[in-house]
Amino acid sequence: MNFSLSSKAITATKTDCLVIAVPEKGEWPGTTKAADEALGGLIKQLEKAGDLTGKNASVNTLPLVDQPWQRVVVVGTGKDSDRTPANFRKA
């Protein structure tokens, strides 16, 4: 398995699996917002339904069809106030 990091726009990234972060509360990172827009609001819809909590180190894999990516892995990064280097590494 190969991993790579890229600074190009997330919607221009071609990959089998996209990994994004969702905080438990607060503002989403720009890349998460962009991925959600590309998926027609799917991530926000799952969060509102309670399927994605954003709790630190929670992981959800979303299989996709006819999308820029084959799957999206959503990693919870916890509350802003609790986001320490140790908790971020745990996530």
mmCIF file as gemmi writes it, N, C-alpha and C atoms, coordinates in Angstrom:
data_model
loop_
_atom_site.group_PDB
_atom_site.id
_atom_site.type_symbol
_atom_site.label_atom_id
_atom_site.label_alt_id
_atom_site.label_comp_id
_atom_site.label_asym_id
_atom_site.label_entity_id
_atom_site.label_seq_id
_atom_site.pdbx_PDB_ins_code
_atom_site.Cartn_x
_atom_site.Cartn_y
_atom_site.Cartn_z
_atom_site.occupancy
_atom_site.B_iso_or_equiv
_atom_site.pdbx_formal_charge
_atom_site.auth_seq_id
_atom_site.auth_asym_id
_atom_site.pdbx_PDB_model_num
ATOM 1 N N . MET Axp A 1 ? 0.841 -1.164 0 1 0 ? 1 A 1
ATOM 2 C CA . MET Axp A 1 ? 0 0 0 1 0 ? 1 A 1
ATOM 3 C C . MET Axp A 1 ? 0.887 1.227 0 1 0 ? 1 A 1
ATOM 4 N N . ASN Axp A 2 ? 0.563 2.183 -0.861 1 0 ? 2 A 1
ATOM 5 C CA . ASN Axp A 2 ? 1.311 3.428 -0.945 1 0 ? 2 A 1
ATOM 6 C C . ASN Axp A 2 ? 0.5 4.572 -0.353 1 0 ? 2 A 1
ATOM 7 N N . PHE Axp A 3 ? 1.158 5.43 0.392 1 0 ? 3 A 1
ATOM 8 C CA . PHE Axp A 3 ? 0.541 6.62 0.963 1 0 ? 3 A 1
ATOM 9 C C . PHE Axp A 3 ? 1.23 7.824 0.353 1 0 ? 3 A 1
ATOM 10 N N . SER Axp A 4 ? 0.451 8.871 0.122 1 0 ? 4 A 1
ATOM 11 C CA . SER Axp A 4 ? 1.06 10.113 -0.341 1 0 ? 4 A 1
ATOM 12 C C . SER Axp A 4 ? 0.288 11.292 0.214 1 0 ? 4 A 1
ATOM 13 N N . LEU Axp A 5 ? 1.002 12.392 0.386 1 0 ? 5 A 1
ATOM 14 C CA . LEU Axp A 5 ? 0.408 13.649 0.813 1 0 ? 5 A 1
ATOM 15 C C . LEU Axp A 5 ? 0.505 14.602 -0.36 1 0 ? 5 A 1
ATOM 16 N N . SER Axp A 6 ? -0.527 15.421 -0.523 1 0 ? 6 A 1
ATOM 17 C CA . SER Axp A 6 ? -0.54 16.333 -1.651 1 0 ? 6 A 1
ATOM 18 C C . SER Axp A 6 ? -1.073 17.692 -1.224 1 0 ? 6 A 1
ATOM 19 N N . SER Axp A 7 ? -0.598 18.74 -1.877 1 0 ? 7 A 1
ATOM 20 C CA . SER Axp A 7 ? -1.087 20.078 -1.578 1 0 ? 7 A 1
ATOM 21 C C . SER Axp A 7 ? -2.041 20.59 -2.649 1 0 ? 7 A 1
ATOM 22 N N . LYS Axp A 8 ? -2.35 19.769 -3.659 1 0 ? 8 A 1
ATOM 23 C CA . LYS Axp A 8 ? -3.285 20.236 -4.68 1 0 ? 8 A 1
ATOM 24 C C . LYS Axp A 8 ? -4.724 20.139 -4.173 1 0 ? 8 A 1
ATOM 25 N N . ALA Axp A 9 ? -5.611 20.789 -4.875 1 0 ? 9 A 1
ATOM 26 C CA . ALA Axp A 9 ? -7.021 20.815 -4.458 1 0 ? 9 A 1
ATOM 27 C C . ALA Axp A 9 ? -7.556 19.398 -4.274 1 0 ? 9 A 1
ATOM 28 N N . ILE Axp A 10 ? -8.314 19.208 -3.217 1 0 ? 10 A 1
ATOM 29 C CA . ILE Axp A 10 ? -8.786 17.865 -2.878 1 0 ? 10 A 1
ATOM 30 C C . ILE Axp A 10 ? -9.664 17.279 -3.981 1 0 ? 10 A 1
ATOM 31 N N . THR Axp A 11 ? -10.422 18.121 -4.66 1 0 ? 11 A 1
ATOM 32 C CA . THR Axp A 11 ? -11.296 17.627 -5.724 1 0 ? 11 A 1
ATOM 33 C C . THR Axp A 11 ? -10.512 17.238 -6.972 1 0 ? 11 A 1
ATOM 34 N N . ALA Axp A 12 ? -9.251 17.677 -7.071 1 0 ? 12 A 1
ATOM 35 C CA . ALA Axp A 12 ? -8.394 17.31 -8.191 1 0 ? 12 A 1
ATOM 36 C C . ALA Axp A 12 ? -7.546 16.081 -7.874 1 0 ? 12 A 1
ATOM 37 N N . THR Axp A 13 ? -7.678 15.558 -6.676 1 0 ? 13 A 1
ATOM 38 C CA . THR Axp A 13 ? -6.883 14.417 -6.238 1 0 ? 13 A 1
ATOM 39 C C . THR Axp A 13 ? -7.543 13.116 -6.677 1 0 ? 13 A 1
ATOM 40 N N . LYS Axp A 14 ? -6.817 12.31 -7.407 1 0 ? 14 A 1
ATOM 41 C CA . LYS Axp A 14 ? -7.298 10.997 -7.827 1 0 ? 14 A 1
ATOM 42 C C . LYS Axp A 14 ? -6.666 9.95 -6.914 1 0 ? 14 A 1
ATOM 43 N N . THR Axp A 15 ? -7.496 9.237 -6.18 1 0 ? 15 A 1
ATOM 44 C CA . THR Axp A 15 ? -6.988 8.256 -5.229 1 0 ? 15 A 1
ATOM 45 C C . THR Axp A 15 ? -8.041 7.195 -4.972 1 0 ? 15 A 1
ATOM 46 N N . ASP Axp A 16 ? -7.618 6.044 -4.522 1 0 ? 16 A 1
ATOM 47 C CA . ASP Axp A 16 ? -8.562 4.987 -4.162 1 0 ? 16 A 1
ATOM 48 C C . ASP Axp A 16 ? -9.258 5.3 -2.851 1 0 ? 16 A 1
ATOM 49 N N . CYS Axp A 17 ? -8.528 5.943 -1.933 1 0 ? 17 A 1
ATOM 50 C CA . CYS Axp A 17 ? -9.068 6.199 -0.601 1 0 ? 17 A 1
ATOM 51 C C . CYS Axp A 17 ? -8.64 7.587 -0.135 1 0 ? 17 A 1
ATOM 52 N N . LEU Axp A 18 ? -9.619 8.403 0.183 1 0 ? 18 A 1
ATOM 53 C CA . LEU Axp A 18 ? -9.362 9.732 0.696 1 0 ? 18 A 1
ATOM 54 C C . LEU Axp A 18 ? -9.606 9.723 2.198 1 0 ? 18 A 1
ATOM 55 N N . VAL Axp A 19 ? -8.674 10.271 2.979 1 0 ? 19 A 1
ATOM 56 C CA . VAL Axp A 19 ? -8.816 10.342 4.428 1 0 ? 19 A 1
ATOM 57 C C . VAL Axp A 19 ? -9.042 11.806 4.803 1 0 ? 19 A 1
ATOM 58 N N . ILE Axp A 20 ? -10.145 12.068 5.527 1 0 ? 20 A 1
ATOM 59 C CA . ILE Axp A 20 ? -10.466 13.429 5.943 1 0 ? 20 A 1
ATOM 60 C C . ILE Axp A 20 ? -10.739 13.45 7.442 1 0 ? 20 A 1
ATOM 61 N N . ALA Axp A 21 ? -10.635 14.646 8.016 1 0 ? 21 A 1
ATOM 62 C CA . ALA Axp A 21 ? -10.852 14.826 9.455 1 0 ? 21 A 1
ATOM 63 C C . ALA Axp A 21 ? -12.18 15.524 9.7 1 0 ? 21 A 1
ATOM 64 N N . VAL Axp A 22 ? -12.883 15.09 10.758 1 0 ? 22 A 1
ATOM 65 C CA . VAL Axp A 22 ? -14.113 15.748 11.204 1 0 ? 22 A 1
ATOM 66 C C . VAL Axp A 22 ? -14.001 15.955 12.707 1 0 ? 22 A 1
ATOM 67 N N . PRO Axp A 23 ? -14.053 17.222 13.162 1 0 ? 23 A 1
ATOM 68 C CA . PRO Axp A 23 ? -14.006 17.479 14.595 1 0 ? 23 A 1
ATOM 69 C C . PRO Axp A 23 ? -15.34 17.142 15.248 1 0 ? 23 A 1
ATOM 70 N N . GLU Axp A 24 ? -15.291 16.921 16.553 1 0 ? 24 A 1
ATOM 71 C CA . GLU Axp A 24 ? -16.518 16.612 17.295 1 0 ? 24 A 1
ATOM 72 C C . GLU Axp A 24 ? -17.457 17.808 17.321 1 0 ? 24 A 1
ATOM 73 N N . LYS Axp A 25 ? -16.912 18.982 17.467 1 0 ? 25 A 1
ATOM 74 C CA . LYS Axp A 25 ? -17.682 20.228 17.434 1 0 ? 25 A 1
ATOM 75 C C . LYS Axp A 25 ? -16.836 21.281 16.768 1 0 ? 25 A 1
ATOM 76 N N . GLY Axp A 26 ? -17.488 22.248 16.189 1 0 ? 26 A 1
ATOM 77 C CA . GLY Axp A 26 ? -16.752 23.364 15.612 1 0 ? 26 A 1
ATOM 78 C C . GLY Axp A 26 ? -16.619 23.294 14.114 1 0 ? 26 A 1
ATOM 79 N N . GLU Axp A 27 ? -15.79 24.169 13.624 1 0 ? 27 A 1
ATOM 80 C CA . GLU Axp A 27 ? -15.579 24.367 12.192 1 0 ? 27 A 1
ATOM 81 C C . GLU Axp A 27 ? -14.82 23.194 11.575 1 0 ? 27 A 1
ATOM 82 N N . TRP Axp A 28 ? -15.267 22.761 10.408 1 0 ? 28 A 1
ATOM 83 C CA . TRP Axp A 28 ? -14.574 21.707 9.672 1 0 ? 28 A 1
ATOM 84 C C . TRP Axp A 28 ? -13.363 22.288 8.947 1 0 ? 28 A 1
ATOM 85 N N . PRO Axp A 29 ? -12.324 21.471 8.763 1 0 ? 29 A 1
ATOM 86 C CA . PRO Axp A 29 ? -11.196 21.903 7.933 1 0 ? 29 A 1
ATOM 87 C C . PRO Axp A 29 ? -11.673 22.159 6.501 1 0 ? 29 A 1
ATOM 88 N N . GLY Axp A 30 ? -10.985 23.033 5.786 1 0 ? 30 A 1
ATOM 89 C CA . GLY Axp A 30 ? -11.348 23.352 4.413 1 0 ? 30 A 1
ATOM 90 C C . GLY Axp A 30 ? -11.401 22.142 3.496 1 0 ? 30 A 1
ATOM 91 N N . THR Axp A 31 ? -10.477 21.202 3.695 1 0 ? 31 A 1
ATOM 92 C CA . THR Axp A 31 ? -10.467 20.011 2.856 1 0 ? 31 A 1
ATOM 93 C C . THR Axp A 31 ? -11.696 19.135 3.096 1 0 ? 31 A 1
ATOM 94 N N . THR Axp A 32 ? -12.148 19.076 4.34 1 0 ? 32 A 1
ATOM 95 C CA . THR Axp A 32 ? -13.345 18.303 4.655 1 0 ? 32 A 1
ATOM 96 C C . THR Axp A 32 ? -14.565 18.949 4.009 1 0 ? 32 A 1
ATOM 97 N N . LYS Axp A 33 ? -14.638 20.281 4.078 1 0 ? 33 A 1
ATOM 98 C CA . LYS Axp A 33 ? -15.74 20.995 3.432 1 0 ? 33 A 1
ATOM 99 C C . LYS Axp A 33 ? -15.74 20.744 1.923 1 0 ? 33 A 1
ATOM 100 N N . ALA Axp A 34 ? -14.563 20.796 1.308 1 0 ? 34 A 1
ATOM 101 C CA . ALA Axp A 34 ? -14.455 20.582 -0.14 1 0 ? 34 A 1
ATOM 102 C C . ALA Axp A 34 ? -14.873 19.17 -0.524 1 0 ? 34 A 1
ATOM 103 N N . ALA Axp A 35 ? -14.451 18.187 0.268 1 0 ? 35 A 1
ATOM 104 C CA . ALA Axp A 35 ? -14.838 16.799 -0.013 1 0 ? 35 A 1
ATOM 105 C C . ALA Axp A 35 ? -16.351 16.63 0.128 1 0 ? 35 A 1
ATOM 106 N N . ASP Axp A 36 ? -16.923 17.254 1.162 1 0 ? 36 A 1
ATOM 107 C CA . ASP Axp A 36 ? -18.37 17.177 1.372 1 0 ? 36 A 1
ATOM 108 C C . ASP Axp A 36 ? -19.115 17.797 0.193 1 0 ? 36 A 1
ATOM 109 N N . GLU Axp A 37 ? -18.654 18.937 -0.288 1 0 ? 37 A 1
ATOM 110 C CA . GLU Axp A 37 ? -19.286 19.578 -1.449 1 0 ? 37 A 1
ATOM 111 C C . GLU Axp A 37 ? -19.198 18.681 -2.677 1 0 ? 37 A 1
ATOM 112 N N . ALA Axp A 38 ? -18.037 18.055 -2.892 1 0 ? 38 A 1
ATOM 113 C CA . ALA Axp A 38 ? -17.862 17.166 -4.038 1 0 ? 38 A 1
ATOM 114 C C . ALA Axp A 38 ? -18.787 15.959 -3.958 1 0 ? 38 A 1
ATOM 115 N N . LEU Axp A 39 ? -19.138 15.569 -2.736 1 0 ? 39 A 1
ATOM 116 C CA . LEU Axp A 39 ? -20.018 14.41 -2.53 1 0 ? 39 A 1
ATOM 117 C C . LEU Axp A 39 ? -21.477 14.826 -2.342 1 0 ? 39 A 1
ATOM 118 N N . GLY Axp A 40 ? -21.8 16.057 -2.671 1 0 ? 40 A 1
ATOM 119 C CA . GLY Axp A 40 ? -23.18 16.511 -2.597 1 0 ? 40 A 1
ATOM 120 C C . GLY Axp A 40 ? -23.738 16.618 -1.182 1 0 ? 40 A 1
ATOM 121 N N . GLY Axp A 41 ? -22.861 16.874 -0.204 1 0 ? 41 A 1
ATOM 122 C CA . GLY Axp A 41 ? -23.309 17.033 1.18 1 0 ? 41 A 1
ATOM 123 C C . GLY Axp A 41 ? -23.457 15.734 1.957 1 0 ? 41 A 1
ATOM 124 N N . LEU Axp A 42 ? -22.927 14.643 1.438 1 0 ? 42 A 1
ATOM 125 C CA . LEU Axp A 42 ? -23.058 13.322 2.085 1 0 ? 42 A 1
ATOM 126 C C . LEU Axp A 42 ? -22.475 13.301 3.494 1 0 ? 42 A 1
ATOM 127 N N . ILE Axp A 43 ? -21.31 13.885 3.693 1 0 ? 43 A 1
ATOM 128 C CA . ILE Axp A 43 ? -20.657 13.832 5 1 0 ? 43 A 1
ATOM 129 C C . ILE Axp A 43 ? -21.471 14.611 6.034 1 0 ? 43 A 1
ATOM 130 N N . LYS Axp A 44 ? -21.936 15.797 5.67 1 0 ? 44 A 1
ATOM 131 C CA . LYS Axp A 44 ? -22.761 16.605 6.574 1 0 ? 44 A 1
ATOM 132 C C . LYS Axp A 44 ? -24.066 15.875 6.896 1 0 ? 44 A 1
ATOM 133 N N . GLN Axp A 45 ? -24.646 15.225 5.913 1 0 ? 45 A 1
ATOM 134 C CA . GLN Axp A 45 ? -25.882 14.47 6.117 1 0 ? 45 A 1
ATOM 135 C C . GLN Axp A 45 ? -25.663 13.321 7.107 1 0 ? 45 A 1
ATOM 136 N N . LEU Axp A 46 ? -24.555 12.608 6.987 1 0 ? 46 A 1
ATOM 137 C CA . LEU Axp A 46 ? -24.245 11.51 7.902 1 0 ? 46 A 1
ATOM 138 C C . LEU Axp A 46 ? -23.965 12.027 9.306 1 0 ? 46 A 1
ATOM 139 N N . GLU Axp A 47 ? -23.334 13.201 9.402 1 0 ? 47 A 1
ATOM 140 C CA . GLU Axp A 47 ? -23.079 13.797 10.71 1 0 ? 47 A 1
ATOM 141 C C . GLU Axp A 47 ? -24.401 14.181 11.381 1 0 ? 47 A 1
ATOM 142 N N . LYS Axp A 48 ? -25.28 14.808 10.642 1 0 ? 48 A 1
ATOM 143 C CA . LYS Axp A 48 ? -26.578 15.21 11.2 1 0 ? 48 A 1
ATOM 144 C C . LYS Axp A 48 ? -27.406 14.003 11.632 1 0 ? 48 A 1
ATOM 145 N N . ALA Axp A 49 ? -27.266 12.895 10.926 1 0 ? 49 A 1
ATOM 146 C CA . ALA Axp A 49 ? -28.004 11.671 11.261 1 0 ? 49 A 1
ATOM 147 C C . ALA Axp A 49 ? -27.39 10.932 12.448 1 0 ? 49 A 1
ATOM 148 N N . GLY Axp A 50 ? -26.2 11.377 12.903 1 0 ? 50 A 1
ATOM 149 C CA . GLY Axp A 50 ? -25.542 10.736 14.039 1 0 ? 50 A 1
ATOM 150 C C . GLY Axp A 50 ? -24.631 9.588 13.657 1 0 ? 50 A 1
ATOM 151 N N . ASP Axp A 51 ? -24.422 9.387 12.361 1 0 ? 51 A 1
ATOM 152 C CA . ASP Axp A 51 ? -23.555 8.298 11.918 1 0 ? 51 A 1
ATOM 153 C C . ASP Axp A 51 ? -22.076 8.65 12.024 1 0 ? 51 A 1
ATOM 154 N N . LEU Axp A 52 ? -21.754 9.946 12.023 1 0 ? 52 A 1
ATOM 155 C CA . LEU Axp A 52 ? -20.388 10.43 12.209 1 0 ? 52 A 1
ATOM 156 C C . LEU Axp A 52 ? -20.389 11.349 13.419 1 0 ? 52 A 1
ATOM 157 N N . THR Axp A 53 ? -19.587 11.024 14.415 1 0 ? 53 A 1
ATOM 158 C CA . THR Axp A 53 ? -19.605 11.805 15.653 1 0 ? 53 A 1
ATOM 159 C C . THR Axp A 53 ? -18.446 12.781 15.771 1 0 ? 53 A 1
ATOM 160 N N . GLY Axp A 54 ? -17.342 12.501 15.125 1 0 ? 54 A 1
ATOM 161 C CA . GLY Axp A 54 ? -16.161 13.34 15.258 1 0 ? 54 A 1
ATOM 162 C C . GLY Axp A 54 ? -15.383 13.095 16.536 1 0 ? 54 A 1
ATOM 163 N N . LYS Axp A 55 ? -15.818 12.132 17.344 1 0 ? 55 A 1
ATOM 164 C CA . LYS Axp A 55 ? -15.078 11.828 18.575 1 0 ? 55 A 1
ATOM 165 C C . LYS Axp A 55 ? -13.671 11.391 18.216 1 0 ? 55 A 1
ATOM 166 N N . ASN Axp A 56 ? -12.717 11.765 19.069 1 0 ? 56 A 1
ATOM 167 C CA . ASN Axp A 56 ? -11.32 11.486 18.789 1 0 ? 56 A 1
ATOM 168 C C . ASN Axp A 56 ? -11.08 10.006 18.503 1 0 ? 56 A 1
ATOM 169 N N . ALA Axp A 57 ? -10.4 9.755 17.424 1 0 ? 57 A 1
ATOM 170 C CA . ALA Axp A 57 ? -10.003 8.424 16.972 1 0 ? 57 A 1
ATOM 171 C C . ALA Axp A 57 ? -11.157 7.562 16.474 1 0 ? 57 A 1
ATOM 172 N N . SER Axp A 58 ? -12.356 8.135 16.303 1 0 ? 58 A 1
ATOM 173 C CA . SER Axp A 58 ? -13.433 7.37 15.668 1 0 ? 58 A 1
ATOM 174 C C . SER Axp A 58 ? -13.138 7.314 14.174 1 0 ? 58 A 1
ATOM 175 N N . VAL Axp A 59 ? -13.456 6.19 13.551 1 0 ? 59 A 1
ATOM 176 C CA . VAL Axp A 59 ? -13.16 6.004 12.133 1 0 ? 59 A 1
ATOM 177 C C . VAL Axp A 59 ? -14.381 5.406 11.447 1 0 ? 59 A 1
ATOM 178 N N . ASN Axp A 60 ? -14.751 5.995 10.321 1 0 ? 60 A 1
ATOM 179 C CA . ASN Axp A 60 ? -15.836 5.479 9.503 1 0 ? 60 A 1
ATOM 180 C C . ASN Axp A 60 ? -15.351 5.416 8.068 1 0 ? 60 A 1
ATOM 181 N N . THR Axp A 61 ? -15.612 4.302 7.4 1 0 ? 61 A 1
ATOM 182 C CA . THR Axp A 61 ? -15.261 4.151 5.997 1 0 ? 61 A 1
ATOM 183 C C . THR Axp A 61 ? -16.538 4.209 5.174 1 0 ? 61 A 1
ATOM 184 N N . LEU Axp A 62 ? -16.539 5.08 4.185 1 0 ? 62 A 1
ATOM 185 C CA . LEU Axp A 62 ? -17.702 5.254 3.33 1 0 ? 62 A 1
ATOM 186 C C . LEU Axp A 62 ? -17.363 4.775 1.925 1 0 ? 62 A 1
ATOM 187 N N . PRO Axp A 63 ? -17.941 3.651 1.488 1 0 ? 63 A 1
ATOM 188 C CA . PRO Axp A 63 ? -17.719 3.225 0.108 1 0 ? 63 A 1
ATOM 189 C C . PRO Axp A 63 ? -18.505 4.135 -0.828 1 0 ? 63 A 1
ATOM 190 N N . LEU Axp A 64 ? -17.937 4.455 -1.971 1 0 ? 64 A 1
ATOM 191 C CA . LEU Axp A 64 ? -18.572 5.378 -2.905 1 0 ? 64 A 1
ATOM 192 C C . LEU Axp A 64 ? -18.691 4.754 -4.293 1 0 ? 64 A 1
ATOM 193 N N . VAL Axp A 65 ? -19.657 5.241 -5.055 1 0 ? 65 A 1
ATOM 194 C CA . VAL Axp A 65 ? -19.853 4.811 -6.438 1 0 ? 65 A 1
ATOM 195 C C . VAL Axp A 65 ? -19.966 6.066 -7.298 1 0 ? 65 A 1
ATOM 196 N N . ASP Axp A 66 ? -19.321 6.054 -8.442 1 0 ? 66 A 1
ATOM 197 C CA . ASP Axp A 66 ? -19.363 7.18 -9.381 1 0 ? 66 A 1
ATOM 198 C C . ASP Axp A 66 ? -18.943 8.495 -8.734 1 0 ? 66 A 1
ATOM 199 N N . GLN Axp A 67 ? -17.878 8.453 -7.962 1 0 ? 67 A 1
ATOM 200 C CA . GLN Axp A 67 ? -17.348 9.628 -7.28 1 0 ? 67 A 1
ATOM 201 C C . GLN Axp A 67 ? -15.851 9.73 -7.588 1 0 ? 67 A 1
ATOM 202 N N . PRO Axp A 68 ? -15.223 10.848 -7.232 1 0 ? 68 A 1
ATOM 203 C CA . PRO Axp A 68 ? -13.791 10.991 -7.513 1 0 ? 68 A 1
ATOM 204 C C . PRO Axp A 68 ? -12.913 9.974 -6.77 1 0 ? 68 A 1
ATOM 205 N N . TRP Axp A 69 ? -13.437 9.414 -5.684 1 0 ? 69 A 1
ATOM 206 C CA . TRP Axp A 69 ? -12.671 8.467 -4.878 1 0 ? 69 A 1
ATOM 207 C C . TRP Axp A 69 ? -13.498 7.2 -4.688 1 0 ? 69 A 1
ATOM 208 N N . GLN Axp A 70 ? -12.834 6.044 -4.518 1 0 ? 70 A 1
ATOM 209 C CA . GLN Axp A 70 ? -13.55 4.784 -4.304 1 0 ? 70 A 1
ATOM 210 C C . GLN Axp A 70 ? -14.128 4.695 -2.908 1 0 ? 70 A 1
ATOM 211 N N . ARG Axp A 71 ? -13.466 5.347 -1.957 1 0 ? 71 A 1
ATOM 212 C CA . ARG Axp A 71 ? -13.949 5.356 -0.572 1 0 ? 71 A 1
ATOM 213 C C . ARG Axp A 71 ? -13.381 6.571 0.133 1 0 ? 71 A 1
ATOM 214 N N . VAL Axp A 72 ? -14.075 6.971 1.2 1 0 ? 72 A 1
ATOM 215 C CA . VAL Axp A 72 ? -13.605 8.055 2.047 1 0 ? 72 A 1
ATOM 216 C C . VAL Axp A 72 ? -13.529 7.517 3.466 1 0 ? 72 A 1
ATOM 217 N N . VAL Axp A 73 ? -12.402 7.733 4.118 1 0 ? 73 A 1
ATOM 218 C CA . VAL Axp A 73 ? -12.249 7.377 5.522 1 0 ? 73 A 1
ATOM 219 C C . VAL Axp A 73 ? -12.353 8.677 6.314 1 0 ? 73 A 1
ATOM 220 N N . VAL Axp A 74 ? -13.34 8.716 7.218 1 0 ? 74 A 1
ATOM 221 C CA . VAL Axp A 74 ? -13.573 9.9 8.041 1 0 ? 74 A 1
ATOM 222 C C . VAL Axp A 74 ? -12.999 9.616 9.432 1 0 ? 74 A 1
ATOM 223 N N . VAL Axp A 75 ? -12.035 10.431 9.844 1 0 ? 75 A 1
ATOM 224 C CA . VAL Axp A 75 ? -11.379 10.26 11.142 1 0 ? 75 A 1
ATOM 225 C C . VAL Axp A 75 ? -11.816 11.4 12.064 1 0 ? 75 A 1
ATOM 226 N N . GLY Axp A 76 ? -12.336 11.03 13.229 1 0 ? 76 A 1
ATOM 227 C CA . GLY Axp A 76 ? -12.728 12.023 14.223 1 0 ? 76 A 1
ATOM 228 C C . GLY Axp A 76 ? -11.512 12.589 14.919 1 0 ? 76 A 1
ATOM 229 N N . THR Axp A 77 ? -11.494 13.92 15.078 1 0 ? 77 A 1
ATOM 230 C CA . THR Axp A 77 ? -10.357 14.567 15.729 1 0 ? 77 A 1
ATOM 231 C C . THR Axp A 77 ? -10.719 15.164 17.084 1 0 ? 77 A 1
ATOM 232 N N . GLY Axp A 78 ? -11.92 14.892 17.584 1 0 ? 78 A 1
ATOM 233 C CA . GLY Axp A 78 ? -12.309 15.339 18.914 1 0 ? 78 A 1
ATOM 234 C C . GLY Axp A 78 ? -12.677 16.812 18.981 1 0 ? 78 A 1
ATOM 235 N N . LYS Axp A 79 ? -12.815 17.302 20.217 1 0 ? 79 A 1
ATOM 236 C CA . LYS Axp A 79 ? -13.162 18.705 20.458 1 0 ? 79 A 1
ATOM 237 C C . LYS Axp A 79 ? -11.925 19.564 20.284 1 0 ? 79 A 1
ATOM 238 N N . ASP Axp A 80 ? -12.137 20.801 19.829 1 0 ? 80 A 1
ATOM 239 C CA . ASP Axp A 80 ? -11.015 21.728 19.635 1 0 ? 80 A 1
ATOM 240 C C . ASP Axp A 80 ? -10.187 21.875 20.901 1 0 ? 80 A 1
ATOM 241 N N . SER Axp A 81 ? -10.867 21.991 22.043 1 0 ? 81 A 1
ATOM 242 C CA . SER Axp A 81 ? -10.162 22.215 23.311 1 0 ? 81 A 1
ATOM 243 C C . SER Axp A 81 ? -9.334 21.01 23.751 1 0 ? 81 A 1
ATOM 244 N N . ASP Axp A 82 ? -9.675 19.826 23.262 1 0 ? 82 A 1
ATOM 245 C CA . ASP Axp A 82 ? -8.962 18.604 23.642 1 0 ? 82 A 1
ATOM 246 C C . ASP Axp A 82 ? -7.934 18.168 22.604 1 0 ? 82 A 1
ATOM 247 N N . ARG Axp A 83 ? -7.748 18.945 21.538 1 0 ? 83 A 1
ATOM 248 C CA . ARG Axp A 83 ? -6.879 18.532 20.447 1 0 ? 83 A 1
ATOM 249 C C . ARG Axp A 83 ? -5.431 18.842 20.785 1 0 ? 83 A 1
ATOM 250 N N . THR Axp A 84 ? -4.812 17.923 21.492 1 0 ? 84 A 1
ATOM 251 C CA . THR Axp A 84 ? -3.397 18.027 21.841 1 0 ? 84 A 1
ATOM 252 C C . THR Axp A 84 ? -2.598 17.205 20.85 1 0 ? 84 A 1
ATOM 253 N N . PRO Axp A 85 ? -1.296 17.38 20.777 1 0 ? 85 A 1
ATOM 254 C CA . PRO Axp A 85 ? -0.505 16.529 19.878 1 0 ? 85 A 1
ATOM 255 C C . PRO Axp A 85 ? -0.711 15.038 20.154 1 0 ? 85 A 1
ATOM 256 N N . ALA Axp A 86 ? -0.817 14.652 21.412 1 0 ? 86 A 1
ATOM 257 C CA . ALA Axp A 86 ? -1.011 13.237 21.743 1 0 ? 86 A 1
ATOM 258 C C . ALA Axp A 86 ? -2.364 12.724 21.247 1 0 ? 86 A 1
ATOM 259 N N . ASN Axp A 87 ? -3.423 13.515 21.428 1 0 ? 87 A 1
ATOM 260 C CA . ASN Axp A 87 ? -4.733 13.102 20.938 1 0 ? 87 A 1
ATOM 261 C C . ASN Axp A 87 ? -4.802 13.085 19.427 1 0 ? 87 A 1
ATOM 262 N N . PHE Axp A 88 ? -4.103 14.017 18.787 1 0 ? 88 A 1
ATOM 263 C CA . PHE Axp A 88 ? -4.088 14.036 17.33 1 0 ? 88 A 1
ATOM 264 C C . PHE Axp A 88 ? -3.362 12.809 16.794 1 0 ? 88 A 1
ATOM 265 N N . ARG Axp A 89 ? -2.267 12.408 17.425 1 0 ? 89 A 1
ATOM 266 C CA . ARG Axp A 89 ? -1.565 11.18 17.026 1 0 ? 89 A 1
ATOM 267 C C . ARG Axp A 89 ? -2.452 9.973 17.214 1 0 ? 89 A 1
ATOM 268 N N . LYS Axp A 90 ? -3.233 9.947 18.305 1 0 ? 90 A 1
ATOM 269 C CA . LYS Axp A 90 ? -4.155 8.84 18.545 1 0 ? 90 A 1
ATOM 270 C C . LYS Axp A 90 ? -5.172 8.731 17.415 1 0 ? 90 A 1
ATOM 271 N N . ALA Axp A 91 ? -5.679 9.883 16.98 1 0 ? 91 A 1
ATOM 272 C CA . ALA Axp A 91 ? -6.655 9.896 15.867 1 0 ? 91 A 1
ATOM 273 C C . ALA Axp A 91 ? -6.002 9.361 14.619 1 0 ? 91 A 1
